[in-house]
Amino acid sequence: MESLVSTFHIDVKLLIAQLVNFAVVFGVLYWFALRPLAKLMRERSEKIEKGLNDAKENAKKLEEAKEEYKKIVSQARVEAERTLQMARKDAETARATGAVQAKEEIERLFSQGKKQLESEKNNMIEEARKEVADLVVRTVEKVLPSSISPIIDSEIIRSQVEKINA
């Protein structure tokens, strides 16, 4: 070994000093550079992994949201169709009710008109009877002499009025 040391000019003291220097530099670099760098790389890897997991989770949530959207749109269409059906049914009912009410109103007005005509007819007949009775009385007074007694006169008038009324 000695020949090896003298051939290559290796100084053991110098070699030990260099090993100590290397260990000190390595320790300082490890402590102040490699550890923080490793920590930074580990944190960055965790962030990237978390970002990938979040992206997967967000993609999953997006799919769920799309499914929920489709479900809600489908329900909205069904609800809109049902509402439209109900509106059509209500319109049909309202139209039928309106027709029935219009028919009832027409019948009521017709009945009122008929009653009014009947009342007017009866009033006119009554007036005509009164006028005819008055004319009969006048005619009888002119035709018959004034010698007829008032009792006979009223009897004749009454019989004539009864004939007219019958």
C-alpha positions in Angstrom: 0.0 0.0 0.0 2.8 2.2 0.7 4.0 1.9 -2.9 0.6 2.8 -4.1 0.6 5.9 -1.9 4.1 6.9 -3.2 3.3 6.1 -6.8 0.1 8.2 -6.9 1.3 10.8 -4.4 -1.6 10.3 -2.1 -1.3 12.1 1.2 -3.5 10.5 3.8 -3.8 13.6 5.9 -4.9 15.6 2.9 -7.3 12.8 1.9 -8.9 12.8 5.4 -9.1 16.6 5.3 -10.8 16.5 1.9 -13.2 13.8 3.2 -14.1 16.0 6.1 -14.5 19.0 3.8 -16.7 16.9 1.5 -18.8 15.8 4.5 -19.2 19.3 5.7 -20.1 20.7 2.2 -22.5 17.7 1.7 -24.1 18.3 5.1 -24.5 22.0 4.4 -25.9 21.4 0.9 -28.1 18.6 2.2 -29.4 20.7 5.1 -29.8 24.1 3.3 -30.4 23.1 -0.4 -31.4 19.4 -0.8 -33.9 19.2 2.0 -35.8 22.4 1.1 -35.6 21.5 -2.5 -36.9 18.0 -1.8 -39.6 19.5 0.4 -40.6 21.9 -2.3 -40.7 19.1 -4.9 -42.8 16.9 -2.6 -45.2 19.8 -2.0 -45.4 20.4 -5.7 -46.0 16.8 -6.4 -48.8 16.8 -3.7 -50.3 19.9 -5.3 -50.2 18.3 -8.8 -51.7 15.1 -7.4 -54.4 17.1 -5.5 -55.1 19.0 -8.7 -55.5 15.8 -10.7 -57.8 14.4 -8.0 -59.8 17.6 -8.0 -60.0 17.5 -11.8 -61.3 13.9 -11.6 -63.7 14.9 -8.9 -64.9 17.9 -10.8 -65.3 15.8 -14.0 -67.4 13.4 -11.9 -69.5 16.3 -10.5 -69.9 17.7 -14.0 -71.3 14.4 -15.2 -73.6 14.3 -12.2 -74.7 17.9 -12.9 -75.3 17.0 -16.5 -77.4 14.0 -15.5 -79.3 16.2 -12.9 -79.8 18.9 -15.6 -81.2 16.3 -18.0 -83.5 15.0 -15.3 -84.7 18.5 -14.4 -85.3 19.4 -18.0 -87.2 16.1 -18.5 -89.3 16.9 -15.4 -89.9 20.4 -16.6 -91.1 19.2 -19.9 -93.4 16.7 -18.2 -94.7 19.5 -15.9 -95.1 21.9 -18.8 -97.1 19.3 -20.8 -99.2 18.6 -17.8 -99.8 22.3 -17.2 -100.7 22.7 -20.9 -103.1 19.8 -20.6 -104.7 21.3 -17.6 -105.0 24.7 -19.3 -106.7 23.1 -22.3 -109.0 21.2 -20.0 -109.8 24.4 -18.0 -110.4 26.3 -21.3 -112.7 23.5 -22.5 -114.6 23.6 -19.2 -114.8 27.4 -19.2 -116.1 27.3 -22.8 -118.7 24.6 -21.9 -119.7 26.5 -18.8 -119.9 29.7 -20.8 -122.1 28.0 -23.4 -124.4 26.6 -20.6 -124.5 30.0 -18.9 -125.3 31.7 -22.2 -128.1 29.1 -22.9 -129.5 29.7 -19.4 -129.4 33.4 -19.9 -131.2 33.1 -23.3 -133.8 30.9 -21.7 -134.2 33.3 -18.8 -134.5 36.3 -21.2 -137.0 34.4 -23.4 -139.1 33.5 -20.3 -139.0 37.1 -19.1 -140.0 38.3 -22.6 -142.8 35.8 -22.7 -144.1 36.8 -19.3 -143.9 40.4 -20.2 -145.8 39.8 -23.5 -148.4 37.8 -21.6 -148.8 40.6 -19.1 -149.1 43.2 -21.8 -151.6 41.0 -23.6 -153.7 40.6 -20.5 -153.5 44.4 -19.9 -154.5 45.2 -23.5 -157.4 42.7 -23.3 -158.5 44.2 -20.0 -158.3 47.7 -21.5 -160.2 46.5 -24.6 -163.0 45.0 -22.4 -163.3 48.3 -20.5 -163.5 50.3 -23.7 -166.0 47.8 -25.3 -168.1 47.9 -22.1 -168.0 51.7 -22.2 -169.0 51.7 -25.9 -171.8 49.2 -25.2 -173.1 51.5 -22.5 -173.0 54.5 -24.7 -174.5 52.6 -27.6 -177.3 51.2 -25.4 -178.0 54.6 -24.0 -178.3 56.0 -27.5 -180.3 53.2 -28.9 -182.7 52.6 -26.1 -184.8 55.4 -25.0 -184.3 57.0 -21.7 -187.4 55.3 -20.4 -185.6 52.2 -19.3 -185.1 52.0 -15.7 -181.6 52.0 -14.3 -182.0 48.5 -12.9 -182.8 47.1 -16.4 -180.1 49.2 -17.8 -177.5 47.7 -15.5 -178.8 44.2 -16.2 -178.5 44.7 -19.9 -175.0 46.1 -19.6 -173.9 43.2 -17.3 -175.2 40.6 -19.7 -173.5 42.3 -22.7 -170.2 42.5 -20.7 -170.5 38.8 -19.8 -171.0 37.9 -23.4 -167.9 39.9 -24.4 -165.8 38.3 -21.6 -166.9 34.8 -22.6 
